[in-house]
Amino acid sequence: MMIAQAVHIHTAVTDDKIEHVRDVIRKSRRLSVRAVAEEVNLDKESVRPFLREELNMRKVCAKIVPKLLSDKQKEFRKEMCLDHLQRIENEPYFWNSIISCEGT
């Protein structure tokens, strides 16, 4: 009986490869890891460390996003929250205008 061994393709991390992956992600953050790997012509298991370690990104709901928000993004979110709080105080039925949907 033969025992199958997992073979991992290790790809040397180069600045060119990292930049190529970064460019693909900038064009469309909705790409899957597989689609990014196909676009840059690398194994998807080689692309994962690029995204995670080199670009400090992770996959969230099929969208690749930075792990940490920039100061500008934090300020924007804060402004939006303050705007919503103010509208809630001034418009009692504001919540009725927000559309939500369930996960099904």
Long-range contacts (C-beta under 8 A, 24 or more apart in sequence): 8-45, 9-43, 9-45, 9-46, 10-46, 11-42, 11-43, 11-46, 13-49, 13-50, 13-54, 17-42, 17-50, 18-50, 18-54, 18-55, 21-47, 21-50, 21-51, 21-54, 21-55, 22-55, 25-51, 25-55, 25-57, 25-64, 29-63, 29-64, 29-65, 30-62, 30-63, 30-64, 31-64, 32-62, 33-59, 36-64
